[in-house]
């Protein structure tokens, strides 16, 4: 078995693709906060592909971990010279392993915050990108505080500001990054906040690639089949999409040469992804888990879930979308079902159920509100919300405990626990559901769904729902 590092690249088996460029000549141009599986399967992959064409060697990535738990990533990348293996898993079961070399350094901010700031002030850094999840965009965000300090020092040193590129699944992620970064700055210096709002670019972006959590089985499979010892490989589906607003005052890599879309307006693509793919995931997550399934592909193998998905996409999600240039939406619906059904990805429903307090209000609530305003149906959306409420009770239909993974887990469980005496208790959280509890056209369907989930179970409720 070959331990992955710079010295062993040339000895890897021929079916393992390796960087076609000299990594010693790659210099940093991007600092990225939040080096998890998705970043390594997506943005770092695009850049590696571009480097393989002979371009962008001055755009290497410096990864930054902001949390104490990121020590594991620091150690994994540190022992492998920042190399890792990306394994694409096709629906037919074939694997395409590829070593990614676009990350050139990694810094753990809690260990050495000054080292991060040195990078942020470095004139070679022209883009700072983020995958810090929805919860990372707040006035109390340690990541945004570091970015503000970096911008402050660049301003004081007369160095032009880097662009801040959010790659999180948030509507208007660039606008949100701008707003929250300025909020952090305004606490210290209103003048700095005004400068950030007027001088710093925050392009919006839409990202898409299903990237499940790496398991020990993935590591063993890479070792057994390809003789590569990798502390933290990444597995993903073959599909990848990246749509980026083209606003980078200090320049950018030519990502469009390797499949990214550079556009003037990201919003149509962003809404398409959030309201179809992400909401589609929520449609199968809670109902699938309560029905006894544990993986997305298991749920999608059930025709009832396919009916639910396609019915939601056609009748509820799509009517809320603006025109999406160049996209055949019915074909996109079918492609999503195929992607969800890739049994080799083994995407867990538990992952899809996690952090729902961020996801449902951001992804599904706008669909419901739009449909209520225009008189459209909310039949399936109400079932999705009710299934979350039932799941949040923390016990499945066999009496087994469910682990609720959510930043607001205590509050979520507490509301779900009150549903027996107050069936609308779960909706009585205006910060999550706005005024939905006061919308009878929604609550009548929601109460019917929740009652059926308690009395008949998830699968029987789903069967009744798709037959209506």
C-alpha positions in Angstrom: 0.0 0.0 0.0 1.3 3.4 -1.0 1.0 6.3 1.4 -0.1 9.4 -0.5 2.4 12.3 -0.6 4.6 14.3 -3.1 7.3 11.7 -3.1 5.0 8.8 -4.0 2.9 10.5 -6.7 5.0 9.0 -9.5 4.7 5.5 -8.1 0.9 5.3 -8.0 -0.9 2.9 -10.2 -1.8 4.2 -13.7 -5.5 4.1 -13.1 -5.1 6.8 -10.4 -4.8 10.2 -12.1 -2.3 12.6 -10.7 -1.5 16.3 -11.2 -0.1 16.9 -14.7 1.7 20.0 -13.4 4.7 20.7 -11.2 3.2 21.5 -7.8 6.5 23.1 -6.7 5.8 25.9 -9.2 2.2 26.6 -7.9 1.9 29.8 -5.9 -1.0 30.9 -3.7 -3.8 33.1 -5.0 -6.8 32.0 -3.0 -7.4 31.6 0.7 -10.3 29.2 1.4 -12.1 29.0 4.8 -13.9 25.7 5.4 -11.9 22.9 3.7 -14.4 20.1 4.0 -15.4 17.3 1.6 -17.5 19.6 -0.6 -14.8 22.2 -1.2 -12.3 19.4 -2.0 -14.8 17.8 -4.4 -15.8 21.0 -6.0 -13.8 24.3 -6.0 -10.4 22.6 -5.5 -11.3 20.1 -8.2 -12.1 22.8 -10.7 -8.9 24.6 -10.0 -6.9 21.4 -10.3 -8.5 20.6 -13.6 -7.5 24.1 -14.9 -4.0 23.6 -13.6 -3.8 20.4 -15.6 -4.3 22.4 -18.8 -1.2 24.4 -18.0 -3.0 27.5 -16.6 -3.7 29.1 -13.2 -0.5 28.0 -11.5 -0.5 31.3 -9.6 -3.9 30.5 -8.0 -3.0 27.8 -5.5 -5.3 27.5 -2.5 -4.3 28.1 1.1 -6.9 26.3 3.3 -7.9 27.6 6.6 -9.6 25.8 9.4 -11.5 28.0 11.8 -12.8 25.5 14.4 -10.9 23.3 16.9 -12.3 20.2 15.2 -10.4 21.1 12.0 -7.3 19.8 13.6 -8.0 16.5 12.0 -8.0 18.1 8.5 -4.8 19.9 9.3 -3.2 16.6 10.3 -4.5 14.7 7.3 -3.4 17.2 4.7 -0.2 18.0 6.6 0.9 14.4 6.4 0.2 14.2 2.7 1.7 17.5 1.5 -1.9 18.8 1.0 -2.7 16.1 -1.5 -5.8 14.0 -1.4 -7.7 11.6 -3.5 -11.1 12.5 -5.1 -13.1 9.4 -6.1 -16.0 9.8 -8.5 -18.6 7.0 -8.2 -20.6 6.4 -11.3 -24.1 4.9 -11.2 -22.7 1.7 -12.9 -20.3 1.2 -10.0 -17.1 2.3 -11.7 -14.7 4.4 -9.8 -12.5 7.2 -11.1 -9.8 8.1 -8.5 -7.8 11.3 -9.0 -5.2 13.0 -6.8 -5.9 16.7 -6.4 -3.0 19.1 -6.0 -4.4 22.6 -6.0 -4.2 23.1 -2.2 -0.7 24.3 -1.4 -1.0 25.0 2.4 -3.3 24.6 5.3 -3.5 26.8 8.5 -5.5 26.1 11.6 -6.6 29.5 12.8 -7.0 28.7 16.5 -3.4 27.5 16.6 -2.0 30.5 14.7 -4.4 33.3 13.9 -1.6 35.7 12.9 -0.5 33.2 10.2 -3.9 33.4 8.7 -3.8 37.2 8.7 -0.3 37.2 7.1 -1.9 35.3 4.2 -4.9 37.6 4.0 -2.6 40.6 3.6 -0.4 39.0 1.1 -0.8 40.8 -2.3 -0.8 37.5 -4.1 -4.1 36.6 -2.5 -6.8 38.0 -4.8 -9.8 35.8 -3.7 -11.0 34.6 -0.3 -13.6 31.9 -0.7 -15.9 30.3 1.9 -17.8 27.1 2.6 -18.8 27.8 6.2 -22.4 26.6 6.1 -25.5 28.8 6.5 -24.8 29.3 10.2 -21.4 30.9 9.5 -22.9 34.1 8.2 -23.6 36.0 11.4 -22.3 39.0 13.2 -20.7 36.6 15.7 -18.9 34.6 13.1 -15.2 34.0 13.9 -14.4 33.5 10.3 -15.9 36.8 9.2 -14.1 38.5 12.0 -10.8 37.2 10.6 -11.7 38.3 7.1 -12.6 41.8 8.4 -9.3 42.1 10.2 -7.5 41.0 7.0 -9.4 43.6 4.9 -8.6 46.2 7.6 -4.9 45.5 7.4 -4.9 45.5 3.5 -6.6 48.9 3.6 -4.0 50.3 6.1 -1.2 48.9 3.9 -2.6 50.3 0.7 -3.2 46.8 -0.7 -6.3 46.4 -2.9 -9.0 44.2 -1.3 -9.5 40.6 -2.3 -12.9 39.4 -3.6 -14.9 37.3 -1.1 -16.5 34.4 -2.9 -19.2 32.5 -0.9 -19.7 28.9 -2.1 -22.5 28.0 0.4 -26.0 26.9 -0.4 -27.7 30.2 0.5 -29.8 32.4 -1.8 -27.8 35.5 -2.7 -24.8 34.1 -0.9 -22.6 36.9 -2.1 -25.0 39.5 -0.9 -25.3 37.8 2.5 -21.6 37.6 2.8 -21.3 41.3 2.0 -24.1 42.2 4.6 -22.7 40.1 7.4 -19.1 41.0 6.8 -20.1 44.7 7.0 -22.0 44.1 10.2 -19.0 42.6 11.8 -16.8 45.5 10.7 -19.4 48.1 11.8 -19.0 47.0 15.4 -15.4 48.1 15.3 -15.2 50.8 12.7 -18.2 52.3 10.7 -15.7 53.7 8.2 -14.2 50.3 7.6 -17.7 48.9 7.1 -18.6 51.5 4.5 -15.4 50.8 2.7 -16.1 47.1 2.6 -19.6 47.7 1.3 -18.3 50.0 -1.5 -14.9 48.6 -2.4 -15.0 44.8 -1.8 -16.5 42.4 -4.4 -18.8 39.7 -3.1 -19.8 37.7 -6.2 -22.8 35.4 -5.9 -22.3 31.7 -6.9 -24.3 28.5 -7.2 -22.6 25.2 -6.4 -23.7 21.7 -6.9 -22.2 18.3 -6.4 -23.5 15.5 -4.1 -20.6 14.7 -1.7 -21.4 12.3 1.1 -19.3 12.1 4.3 -16.2 10.0 3.8 -16.4 6.6 5.6 -13.8 4.1 6.7 -15.2 1.8 4.0 -14.3 4.5 1.4 -10.7 4.6 2.8 -10.5 0.8 2.7 -12.0 0.6 -0.8 -9.4 3.1 -2.1 -6.6 1.0 -0.5 -7.9 -2.4 -1.6 -8.7 -1.4 -5.2 -6.1 1.1 -6.0 -3.3 0.6 -3.4 -3.6 4.2 -2.1 -3.4 5.0 1.6 -5.2 8.3 2.1 -6.1 9.6 5.5 -9.1 11.6 4.2 -10.1 10.9 0.6 -13.3 12.4 -0.8 -16.1 10.6 -2.7 -18.6 12.2 -4.9 -20.9 11.8 -7.9 -19.7 12.5 -11.4 -21.9 15.5 -11.8 -20.6 19.0 -10.9 -22.0 22.5 -11.5 -20.6 25.9 -10.7 -22.3 29.1 -11.8 -20.4 32.3 -10.8 -21.1 36.0 -11.1 -18.2 37.4 -13.0 -17.0 40.1 -10.7 -13.4 39.8 -9.6 -11.6 43.2 -9.6 -8.1 41.6 -9.1 -8.7 38.8 -11.6 -9.7 35.2 -11.3 -8.8 31.7 -12.7 -10.3 30.9 -16.1 -12.8 28.4 -14.5 -15.0 28.5 -17.6 -12.4 26.5 -19.5 -13.1 23.5 -17.2 -16.9 23.7 -17.1 -17.9 26.5 -14.8 -20.4 29.0 -16.0 -19.5 32.7 -15.6 -22.7 34.8 -15.8 -24.0 38.3 -15.1 -26.9 37.0 -12.9 -26.6 33.8 -10.8 -30.0 34.0 -9.2 -32.1 31.9 -11.7 -29.6 29.0 -11.5 -29.3 29.4 -7.7 -33.0 29.3 -7.2 -33.3 26.3 -9.5 -30.8 24.4 -7.4 -32.1 25.4 -4.0 -35.8 24.9 -4.8 -35.5 21.7 -6.8 -32.4 19.8 -5.7 -32.1 21.0 -2.1 -35.8 20.9 -1.4 -36.0 17.6 -3.2 -33.5 16.2 -0.8 -35.7 17.4 2.1 -38.7 15.8 0.4 -37.1 12.3 0.7 -35.1 12.9 3.9 -37.6 12.8 6.8 -40.2 10.6 5.1 -37.6 8.2 3.9 -36.0 7.9 7.4 -39.3 7.4 9.0 -40.2 4.8 6.4 -37.2 2.8 7.4 -34.8 3.8 4.7 -31.3 5.0 5.5 -29.9 6.1 2.2 -31.2 8.4 -0.5 -30.9 5.8 -3.2 -33.1 3.4 -1.1 -35.8 6.0 -0.9 -35.6 6.8 -4.6 -35.9 3.1 -5.5 -39.4 3.4 -4.1 -41.8 4.6 -6.8 -43.8 6.6 -4.3 -40.9 8.8 -3.5 -40.2 9.4 -7.2 -43.9 10.5 -7.6 -43.5 12.8 -4.7 -40.3 14.3 -6.0 -41.5 14.9 -9.6 -44.9 16.1 -8.3 -43.2 18.6 -6.0 -40.7 19.8 -8.7 -43.3 20.3 -11.4 -46.2 21.7 -9.4 -44.6 23.6 -6.4 -40.9 24.2 -6.9 -40.8 25.1 -10.6 -43.7 27.6 -10.6 -41.7 29.8 -8.2 -38.7 30.0 -10.5 -37.8 32.8 -13.0 -36.7 31.6 -16.5 -33.4 29.7 -16.3 -31.3 30.4 -19.4 -30.2 27.3 -21.3 -31.9 24.8 -18.9 -34.5 22.3 -19.8 -36.3 22.1 -16.5 -38.2 18.8 -17.0 -35.0 17.2 -18.1 -33.3 18.6 -14.9 -36.1 17.1 -12.7 -35.4 13.6 -14.2 -31.6 14.1 -13.9 -32.0 14.9 -10.2 -34.0 11.7 -9.6 -31.2 9.7 -11.4 -28.6 11.5 -9.3 -30.4 10.8 -6.0 -30.7 7.1 -7.1 -26.9 6.6 -7.5 -26.6 3.7 -5.1 -22.8 3.8 -5.1 -22.7 7.3 -3.5 -24.5 6.0 -0.4 -25.7 9.4 0.6 -27.3 9.0 4.0 -30.7 10.3 4.8 -29.3 11.4 8.2 -27.0 13.8 6.4 -30.0 15.2 4.5 -32.0 15.6 7.8 -29.2 17.5 9.5 -29.3 21.3 10.2 -32.9 21.5 9.1 -33.4 24.8 11.0 -31.1 26.4 8.5 -32.3 24.4 5.4 -36.1 24.4 5.5 -36.5 28.2 6.2 -33.9 29.0 3.5 -34.9 26.6 0.8 -38.6 25.5 1.2 -40.3 28.4 3.0 -39.8 30.8 0.1 -41.5 28.2 -2.2 -44.5 27.9 0.2 -44.8 31.7 0.6 -44.7 32.2 -3.2 -47.3 29.5 -3.8 -49.6 30.9 -1.1 -49.3 34.4 -2.7 -50.1 33.2 -6.2 -52.7 30.6 -5.3 -50.5 27.6 -6.2 -50.6 24.3 -4.4 -48.6 23.7 -1.2 -49.9 20.1 -0.9 -46.5 18.4 -1.0 -44.5 21.2 0.7 -46.9 20.9 3.7 -46.2 17.2 3.9 -42.4 17.9 3.9 -42.7 20.3 6.8 -45.0 17.9 8.7 -42.5 15.1 8.2 -39.7 17.3 9.7 -42.0 18.0 12.6 -42.6 14.3 13.1 -38.9 13.4 12.7 -38.0 16.1 15.2 -39.8 14.2 17.9 -36.6 12.1 18.1 -38.2 8.6 17.9 -38.8 6.6 14.8 -41.8 4.4 14.1 -40.2 1.4 15.8 -39.5 3.4 19.0 -35.8 3.7 18.2 -34.2 7.1 19.1 -33.3 9.5 16.3 -30.3 11.8 16.7 -31.4 15.3 15.9 -28.4 17.1 14.4 -29.2 20.8 14.4 -27.7 23.9 15.8 -31.2 24.5 17.4 -31.7 20.9 18.3 -33.1 21.6 21.9 -35.6 24.2 20.6 -36.6 21.9 17.7 -37.2 18.9 20.0 -39.1 21.1 22.5 -41.5 22.3 19.9 -42.0 18.8 18.5 -42.7 17.5 22.0 -45.7 19.8 22.4 -47.4 18.6 19.3 -49.7 16.2 21.1 -51.5 19.0 23.0 -50.9 21.7 20.4 -50.6 20.3 16.8 -49.4 23.6 15.5 -46.6 24.0 18.1 -43.9 23.2 15.6 -44.9 26.1 13.4 -45.0 28.6 16.3 -41.4 29.8 15.6 -41.5 33.0 13.5 -37.8 33.0 13.1 -38.1 29.7 11.2 -41.6 29.9 9.6 -42.5 33.6 9.6 -46.3 33.8 9.7 -47.0 30.3 8.3 -48.9 29.3 11.4 -51.5 32.0 10.5 -52.0 30.8 7.0 -55.0 28.4 7.1 -54.5 27.2 3.5 -51.2 25.8 4.6 -52.0 24.7 8.2 -55.1 22.7 7.1 -53.0 20.5 4.9 -50.1 20.5 7.4 -52.4 19.3 10.2 -53.9 16.6 8.0 -50.4 15.4 7.2 -49.1 15.4 10.7 -52.2 13.6 12.0 -51.7 10.9 9.3 -48.0 10.5 10.1 -48.9 9.8 13.8 -51.9 7.6 13.0 -50.8 5.7 9.9 -47.0 6.2 9.6 -44.8 7.8 7.0 -45.1 5.3 4.1 -48.9 5.0 4.3 -49.2 8.8 4.5 -46.9 9.2 1.5 -49.0 6.6 -0.5 -52.2 8.5 0.3 -50.6 11.9 -0.6 -49.3 11.0 -4.0 -52.7 9.4 -4.9 -54.6 12.7 -4.2 
